[in-house]
Amino acid sequence: MIPTDHSLPYLEFHAFQGTSVQAIRPRVPHHFSPAEVDRALAGLLDQLLIITGARLPVLWFYTPQMWSFARHVAASAVVYDCMDELSSFRFAPADLRANERALMAAADVVFTGGYSLYEAKRDQHHNIHPFPSSVDAAHFAAARKAVADPADQAPISGPRLGYYGVIDERLDFDLLAAAAKARPDWQIVMVGPVSKVDPATLPQAPNLHWLGQKSYDQLPAYLAGWDVALMPFAINEATRHISPTKTLEYLASGRQVVSTPVRDVVRHYSDVRALRIAEDAAGFIAACDYLLAQRDAHAKWLPQVDRLLTSYSWDATFRKMDDLITEAVAERSLPQATFDRVDA
């Protein structure tokens, strides 16, 4: 292995052995040039394949930035799981679009994280399929029962309106500030890591609480203490094609939801009684007022939510993806699985 003093936090290798998964984070010296990084990562990937005994693996990419050092691997199939329009995000790498074109050309099958993203990409590949977010309903349904309040949330009075997720340029911080100012009796709880924005620029108010990142296992406990769940997304280039996983997670927890008009949210959930969509800050605040008044009327909307959840399980998504990958493997012949090797 290469001596390390610098981590590449956005890169992970995942090796599947039977029913187990190994996540390996490669590290390379910080002084390496981009070309040296690619060569080092290619070598580390080769070592991983030798150690695990993997032959003709399925290569599954969540980012085009990994294609440059993995393109030489003989694969039974190449999958591009395009979860976001990464080129629209702040600080996107300059070579991301070129890398995506190369990965698209090599991929046997492409998945997109929702229909809006599918519509933007469907002319770029012959075998592309939309997969809107799914949900582990049982995990989040724990929030419907009495759950001990997390220590950092317990001192916060109610009513509580909450958000969890990455706190970055996709959020409408002006909207949050306006809501906190207009309703000083509300307590707005923000859970998640801050990324690509200066924490010092986040809006501050006595009733606006930034609690930081929590684990997936902790989320139901936070949700259980909220009266309304929030999706205060800015409507911009970074959110044009998102399909927020948290929509279904919030609903599975038994929380009502207020969202800004994210395209895929409007497309899939505008007829859900437990969810309101608001165009601006005034509408967002009014929608929260309405749902707070309805918070004890679960019988009016929970049956519709539960029927909806049966159509969006991760198990069903896995089965569909697995079928498509199996077809891709069957269609690919061995000579097609060999790519030009990265220079050593």
VENCOR-V965181 format. One record per residue. N is the residue number from 1. PHI is phi in whole degrees, -180 to 180 (none if undefined). NEAR is the number of other C-alpha atoms within 8 Angstrom. D_LAST is the distance of its C-alpha to the last C-alpha in Angstrom with 2 decimals. Layout:
# VENCOR-V965181
N	PHI	NEAR	D_LAST
N	PHI	NEAR	D_LAST
This chain:
# VENCOR-V965181
1	none	3	14.84
2	-79	7	13.91
3	-55	6	17.18
4	-128	8	18.65
5	-146	8	21.28
6	-150	8	20.81
7	-97	9	21.21
8	-107	9	20.10
9	-67	6	23.48
10	-91	4	23.02
11	-114	8	20.12
12	-143	9	20.93
13	-95	10	19.72
14	-117	8	22.82
15	-110	9	22.95
16	-101	8	26.20
17	-123	8	27.66
18	64	4	31.09
19	-101	5	33.07
20	-101	6	31.00
21	-129	8	28.36
22	-115	9	25.80
23	-106	8	24.51
24	-118	8	21.49
25	-99	10	20.75
26	-75	11	17.30
27	-131	10	17.51
28	-137	15	15.29
29	-59	9	16.69
30	-69	6	18.91
31	-87	4	17.92
32	-65	9	14.36
33	-76	6	14.19
34	-54	6	13.71
35	-66	7	10.30
36	-67	8	9.33
37	-62	10	11.25
38	-59	11	9.54
39	-65	12	6.05
40	-65	10	8.45
41	-67	11	10.61
42	-61	11	8.47
43	-66	9	7.94
44	-64	11	11.64
45	-64	10	12.68
46	-60	8	11.44
47	-61	8	13.39
48	-61	8	16.25
49	-65	10	16.56
50	-68	8	16.71
51	-62	7	19.20
52	-84	8	21.35
53	73	6	21.32
54	-75	8	20.76
55	-125	7	20.53
56	49	8	20.62
57	-72	9	21.22
58	-80	9	22.90
59	-95	9	20.59
60	-117	8	23.03
61	-110	12	22.23
62	-97	8	24.70
63	-143	9	22.86
64	-65	11	20.87
65	-69	8	18.71
66	-95	9	16.69
67	-67	12	15.96
68	-62	10	13.09
69	-107	11	10.76
70	-116	9	12.76
71	-68	10	13.35
72	-81	10	11.26
73	-73	10	13.53
74	-72	10	16.43
75	-122	12	19.43
76	-80	12	23.16
77	-169	14	23.74
78	-116	13	22.39
79	-115	14	24.92
80	-112	14	25.20
81	-97	12	27.83
82	-85	12	28.86
83	-88	9	31.10
84	-150	9	31.79
85	-84	11	31.55
86	-63	8	29.01
87	-66	8	29.04
88	-89	8	32.68
89	-81	10	32.10
90	-61	7	32.46
91	65	5	29.34
92	-63	9	27.26
93	-59	6	23.80
94	-64	5	24.10
95	-95	6	21.34
96	-64	12	22.80
97	-63	8	24.85
98	-65	7	22.13
99	-65	12	19.90
100	-68	10	23.02
101	-60	8	23.75
102	-66	9	20.37
103	-68	11	20.89
104	-59	11	24.49
105	-66	7	23.60
106	-93	7	21.44
107	-68	11	23.78
108	-87	10	26.32
109	-149	12	28.69
110	-124	14	29.20
111	-111	13	31.48
112	-122	16	33.10
113	-82	16	34.79
114	128	15	38.21
115	-79	13	40.16
116	-63	12	39.91
117	-68	14	36.13
118	-61	13	36.49
119	-63	7	38.87
120	-76	7	36.46
121	-111	8	33.54
122	-64	9	35.38
123	-85	6	35.08
124	-98	6	31.28
125	-154	10	30.78
126	-82	6	32.92
127	-133	7	32.65
128	-122	11	33.14
129	-142	8	35.51
130	-83	11	37.11
131	-135	10	37.32
132	-63	9	39.54
133	-57	11	39.51
134	-113	10	40.98
135	-153	11	42.57
136	-91	9	43.18
137	-60	11	46.90
138	-63	7	48.03
139	-61	7	45.85
140	-82	13	47.33
141	-64	12	50.82
142	-59	11	51.19
143	-72	13	52.04
144	-77	8	55.23
145	-101	7	56.71
146	-67	6	57.86
147	-130	8	54.83
148	-62	5	54.89
149	-69	10	53.96
150	-57	8	50.86
151	-59	6	51.95
152	-82	7	50.69
153	-98	8	52.27
154	-55	8	55.55
155	-73	6	57.24
156	-82	8	56.65
157	-75	7	59.81
158	-116	7	60.13
159	-70	9	59.90
160	-108	14	56.12
161	-122	13	53.81
162	-130	14	50.15
163	-135	10	46.60
164	-132	8	43.36
165	142	8	39.81
166	-66	8	37.37
167	-101	11	39.40
168	-146	9	37.74
169	-66	11	38.53
170	-79	11	39.56
171	-93	9	42.76
172	-94	11	45.98
173	-71	8	46.92
174	-65	7	50.05
175	-63	10	51.27
176	-61	10	50.84
177	-64	11	52.69
178	-65	9	55.45
179	-66	10	55.92
180	-63	14	56.11
181	-73	8	58.68
182	-72	6	60.74
183	-128	7	61.03
184	-65	8	61.22
185	-80	7	62.39
186	-75	11	59.08
187	-115	15	56.32
188	-99	11	52.89
189	-105	12	50.19
190	-116	12	46.54
191	-114	13	43.98
192	147	12	40.23
193	-77	9	37.47
194	-89	11	37.62
195	-137	8	34.52
196	65	8	33.97
197	-131	9	37.62
198	-74	8	39.31
199	-53	6	41.39
200	-68	4	44.09
201	-92	6	44.62
202	-66	7	45.44
203	-62	9	49.13
204	-122	6	51.36
205	-162	9	54.71
206	-58	5	56.75
207	-106	10	56.19
208	-120	12	52.46
209	-119	10	50.38
210	-104	7	46.62
211	-98	9	45.77
212	82	9	41.98
213	-76	7	39.44
214	-127	8	40.69
215	-81	6	39.18
216	-57	5	39.60
217	-66	5	42.16
218	-82	8	44.23
219	-59	10	44.64
220	-57	13	47.69
221	-66	13	49.62
222	-68	11	49.17
223	-58	13	50.05
224	-59	13	53.18
225	-94	8	54.56
226	-101	12	54.19
227	-91	12	56.95
228	-142	15	54.79
229	-100	14	51.02
230	-116	10	49.52
231	-131	10	46.83
232	-87	11	47.32
233	-79	11	44.48
234	-70	10	44.52
235	-98	12	44.59
236	-148	7	41.75
237	-59	7	38.48
238	-72	14	36.67
239	-110	11	39.27
240	-59	10	39.90
241	-118	13	37.96
242	-79	15	38.10
243	-133	13	39.75
244	-61	7	40.56
245	-61	9	40.28
246	-66	8	42.91
247	-56	10	45.62
248	-70	11	46.05
249	-65	12	45.42
250	-58	14	48.22
251	-65	12	50.53
252	-62	14	49.79
253	-76	15	50.80
254	85	11	54.16
255	-97	13	53.69
256	-82	13	54.83
257	-132	14	52.35
258	-119	16	52.59
259	-132	15	49.78
260	-75	14	49.29
261	-79	10	48.93
262	-64	13	45.28
263	-56	10	45.13
264	-73	12	44.03
265	-68	13	46.48
266	-62	10	49.29
267	-61	7	48.25
268	-98	7	48.21
269	-128	8	50.55
270	-65	10	53.21
271	-98	6	55.86
272	-82	9	55.19
273	-65	7	58.26
274	-84	12	56.40
275	-128	12	54.16
276	-120	10	55.24
277	-115	12	53.35
278	-126	12	54.32
279	-82	8	53.66
280	-146	8	54.31
281	-62	10	55.12
282	-62	6	58.80
283	-67	9	58.08
284	-64	14	55.53
285	-64	9	58.12
286	-62	8	60.83
287	-65	12	58.67
288	-64	10	58.04
289	-56	8	61.80
290	-62	8	62.52
291	-70	11	60.18
292	-61	9	61.40
293	-70	7	64.87
294	-103	8	63.67
295	-65	10	61.64
296	-96	5	64.16
297	-102	7	64.50
298	-58	9	61.68
299	-62	6	63.81
300	-77	6	63.73
301	-130	11	59.97
302	-65	10	58.26
303	-59	8	59.11
304	-64	9	57.40
305	-62	12	54.30
306	-66	9	54.19
307	-66	8	54.53
308	-63	8	51.67
309	-63	12	49.37
310	-64	7	49.78
311	-92	6	47.85
312	-131	11	44.76
313	-86	12	43.51
314	-66	9	39.83
315	-63	6	40.67
316	-67	8	41.74
317	-62	11	38.64
318	-59	8	36.44
319	-61	8	38.39
320	-66	8	38.02
321	-65	8	34.26
322	-62	8	33.88
323	-62	8	35.93
324	-67	9	33.83
325	-70	11	30.53
326	-60	8	32.20
327	-64	8	33.25
328	-65	11	29.77
329	-63	9	28.33
330	-65	7	31.23
331	-84	6	30.69
332	-93	11	27.01
333	-92	7	26.33
334	-57	7	23.32
335	-58	5	21.92
336	-73	7	21.98
337	-90	12	19.79
338	-107	10	16.56
339	-114	9	14.48
340	-61	6	11.76
341	-77	7	8.35
342	-65	11	6.23
343	-60	4	3.77
344	-81	4	0.00
